[in-house]
Amino acid sequence: MKRGTRHHSKTERLMRILKIPRGLATGILESLWHITASEAPTGNIGKLTDDDIAQMIDCGIESRKLIAALTEAGWLDRSSTHRLVVHDWHVHADDTTKKRVQREGLKWASESIEKLPDISRQTPPASPEPAEEIPLPCQSLALPEPCPALPEPEVSPAPTRRKAAVAADPDWWGRPSDDKVQRVQFNRLTREWRGITPQDYEHWAQAYPAVDVPLELRRMAEWIIANPTKGRKSEYRAFITRWLSGTQDKGGNRPRSGGGRLFPAGGSGHFAAEARRDAKAASEFTGQVVPRVI
């Protein structure tokens, strides 16, 4: 960045438009010039979309608002050929970029630019006063007034899943929402699972009755630590489900009781007891306070 940019009048204007501090404005400009040097060395940054530019700058400001502010402040010029061009890039580009443009025989987009007027900075012209019209004989005839337009009927939006559930069951409020399942995460430093709820343990205990879920979670954690490359998962919940399903298919890891039964007779109540035991063990394993599963 050239000396004097932090306190340049265009930097001050960008700060006022976006209402941001000086450090963030300086970072936006520095990122813009790095992106231009690598992606558009001749200055034709308009080859990228506004969303691409905003995402690469990564300042948390909406793309349309960011590009409009940079244009209004004078850091970008609108062009009929290149859409957007960095202002005087052929003068302010670094030496490496200038050598690259010269070596590849490119032409500076900012040197021969046909600038378009910035509509956002122009004030609309005052409308001229209408001239007094002389009524013609044919205009003295009264014409029937047009029928008033009928109002369009209001279309009520379709009820959401939450509203439909409340209408069907007034006690639905307060229950955990099924619209979004909580994301499961794993901390490699503390070997802790995050995002596993008591309902997850209850569902896993019913779906995989032959599996000791807390024990398998410990085994998964050790496997992830021992396999740093394979252990990086984009979706740990699916990884846990596949692991438990494979353990269930192999016969599980719980001790079998006498008579060939996997568990003593007890029906669904046994699964609830197993879920409560798994939730208690999980609270000790993950370090999270897991409420009692009923």
Beta strands, then each sheet from edge to edge (+ up, - down):
strand 1: 76-79
strand 2: 83-86
strand 3: 185-187
strand 4: 192-194
sheet 1: 1+ 2-
sheet 2: 3+ 4-
end
